[in-house]
Amino acid sequence: MKRPWLKQYEGHVLPSISYPEIPIHRFLLDTVAEHPDDIAITMNEIQISYKELNARVNRFAFGLQKAGVAKGDRVALLLVNSPVYVVSFFAVLKIGAVVVNLSVGIQGEELVRCLNESDAKVVVTMDLFIPSLYKVIKNTRVKTVILYSVMGLEKKIRLEEGAPQPQLYQEVLATAQNTEEPAVHVSHGDIAVLQYTSGSTGAPKAATLTHYNLVASVLQSDKWIGIESAGNAAVMCVIPFFHVFGMSACLLLSVLKGYRMVLIPRVDLMDILSLMKTIET
């Protein structure tokens, strides 16, 4: 079969590559084994090494299991780019559960539809989004809410009868001391993510992504970019991880390559310029 598009490929881009049949979180384990002390996350004054990141992931995975999350269960993430997102994302995958990746802009009936359609039983979020979540939570099948408290807004919410009492992410992490790898077999063909669109051109829709889908996407991007080694290079993660491009090209590709993710929870030009100067020095 003729493949005329190959003529447009740059010299370093191969016509095709092979993809290992592994779960996507193997990228994290491999990087931890090779570069445990390299910085994985930078956000404001926070710096987390790959070794520490993996320890937090395993502790939160254990905490999710204690909360009743099992293989195949759906866990919705309603989060901006943050260490909480990265930890939650990999923790869900390591126990064989499925990430329901939701835009923080989804509210009201659209949020209800996404949570019910995905059959999400758990939501991991921040207190900033608690008011909009608890306005509609009674119309969903969500049983557990785990939130990262930034401003203490959860204290101002009056819970309706039957609504789940939010658990603090900080407390779940503090009480889950098991840092061993979860004893759950996860296959490359298992569902990893239900990726919702933002809803900007219609109702948000979910795409089913397996671990193998994500592995292929990330390795394709890596080979196409063609950077063999850049050490612990800094990557400014401006695109939200709740968008598929941000998840694949910023989060997962960075973990594959052992890069330092500079997390940007919201876009502010002056903040970005200041960060660039800091990185350069």
N, C-alpha and C positions, 0 to 999 in steps of 0.2 A: 504494500500500500504506500502510495506517495504521501509524504508529509512535508508539504511546501513551507509550513510555518517554521520548520527547523532552521531555515535559512535566516530567520530573523533573530535567532538565539545568539547571544554573545558567546565568544570562544570558550569560556570556562563552563558554560551550561551544557550538561549532558542531555541527550535525547530522552533518557529515562533513568530512574534509579530504583533500587530495591528498598523495601521498607520492612524493618524488623517487626515481628508479631509480638509486640510488648504493650503493656498499659502505659499511658502517657506519663504517669508519675515516675516511671523508671528514669526519665530525664533528670528529675530532682535527685534521685538516689545516686545516679552516676556522678553528678556534679559534686554532691556531698562527699563521695568517696575520693574524688580526685582533688578537690579544692575546698576542704571543709572550712577553712578560716577566711576565705575570700568573702567580701561583703555581698550579700544578696539583695538587701533592701536599704535604701536611704530615704528618709522622709523627715523633713525638718531636722531636729537634733537626733532622731532615731537612726541607729545603724544596727543591722542584724546580719550575722554571718550565715552562710549556707548551713553550717552545722546546727546553729541555734534555730534557724528557720525550720529545719527538719524535725528538731526536737519539739518545737511548738506544734507543728503539724500533727505529730504522733500523739501528743497530749490532747489536742482538740479532737482528734479522731476517736480516742478513748472516751472523751467526754460525750461525744455524739452517740457512741455505742451505749454508754450509761443512760443516755436520754431515750434509748429505744430505737435508734436509727440502725437499720440492717441493710444488707446488700439489696440493691434494687430500689430502695426508698428514694423519694425525691426531696431534696433540700434546696429551697429557694434562697438565692443570695440577692439581697437588696442593699448593695454597698457601692461606694465610690472606691477609686483606687486607694488602697490602704494596706498595711500589714495584715489587718483582719481579713481582707478579701483573699490575699495570697494564702494565708494559713487555712482559711475555711475551704477554699477551692481544692487544695491538695488533700486536706483531711477527708472531705467527702469522697473523693475519688479513691483514696487508699482503703476505705472500708467497703468499696464496691457500690456505694450509693451514687445518685445522679444529681449533678449540679443543674438547677433551674436558674439560668442566667437572665436576670431581669434588669431592665433599665430603671434607674431611680426616678425617671420621669413618669413612669406608669402609675396612675392613681385611679381611685374610684372603681367604677364597674369594670374597667379594663384590667385592673389589678385583680379583682375578684375572678374574672374569667381566666386569666393566666394561672392563678394559683389553683383553681378548681380543675382546669383543663389538664394541667401537669400533675395533678393529684399530690401537690406539695403538702407534707405533714409538718415540716419544720421550715421556719424562716430565720435566716441569720441577717441581721440588719444593724443600723446605728440608731441612736435615740433621735437623731434629726428626722428620721422617717417614721418614727413611731406614731405620731398623730395621724398621718394619712393611712397607715396600716391598720390602726385600731378603729378607724371609722368604718371599716368594711370587714374586719376579721370575722365577725359573727356570721357572715355569709359565705365563709370558706370552710375547708376541712382541716385547717391548720391547728395542730395540737400543741406545738412548742414554738416559742419565740426566744431566740438568743440574740441579745443586743450588746453592742459596744457603746458604752456611755461616754459621750464627749462633753455634753453640757448638763447632764442630769435631767433631761426632759422627761424621762420615763416616770419621774416622781410626780409629775404634774398631770399624768393621765389617769382619769377615773375609769377603772375597768368595769365593763358591763358584766352582768351575771353570765357565767359560762365562758368568758374570754380567758385565754391562757395567761397566767402570770409570767411576765417576761423574766428570763434568766440572764444575768450579766455574763457577757463573754469573759470578762476578767476573772470572774469567780469560777466559771467552768474550767478555764485554763489553769487556775491556781490549784483547784482540787483534783485535777487529773494529772497525776504524777508519772504515769506510765509512758516512757519515751521509746519503748520497743516498737518495732514495725508491726502494724496490725496483721493478725493471722487470718487474712481473708484473701482467697484466690480471686484475682481480677484478670479476666481474659482480654485480649486485644479487641475481641468482637463485642464486648459488653458496652452498653450505652454509658457514655461519660457525661454528656451535657445535653440538656434541652435548651437550645439557644434561641431566645426570643428576639425578634426584631424590635426596633424602637417604636414602631407605630406611627412614624412620621408621614407615611403615604397610605395608611390604612390601619386596620386592626393588627396589633402585634401577633406574629405567627411564630410557632416553634419549629425549629429544625432539629432533628435527632442526629447527634454526632457521637459516633463510637470512639473508643480509645484509638483505634486504628485510623479513623478519619483524621484525628488530631495529630497523630504521629506523622502521617503522610503530609499533612498541610505544613507542619513545622519544618520537616526535613526538606520539602520542596523549597520553602522560603530560604532556608539556610544555603542550599546549593545554588539557588538563583542569585542571592546576594554575593556569595563567593568570598566571604572573609574567612580565611582559614583559622587565624588566631589573633585575637585582640586582647587577650588576658582578661582581667577583671574590668573591662571597659564599662563606662557609665552609659546607660540608656535612659533617656528622659521619657517616662511613660505618661504621656499626655492623653492619648486616646483611652477612653474608659475601657476597663477590662470587661464590662458588661456588654460591650460590642464585640462581635466575633473577631474583627481585625485586631483590636486591642488585646484580646485574650491570646490570639495566636501569634501575632507579630511582635508584641511587646512582652507579655508575660511568659508564654511558653518558649519562645525562641531565646529569650534572655536566660531562662533556666537551663535550656539545652547547652548554651554556649558558656555558661558561668559568668554572665555579665552582672553588673550592679544595677539594679532597677531603682531609678530615682522617681519615686511615686509622686504624681501630681493629682491631688483629689479634685481640683477644679482649675479651670484655665484662667490665668491672670498673666498678662504679658509682662508686667513689671516683675512679678515673682519669678517667671521663667528666665528673664534676663539676668536677674540676681543669681539664680541657681547656676546658670551657665558660667558666670564669672567664678562662682565658688568651685565648680567642677574643674575649671581650667587651672585654678591655683592649687 
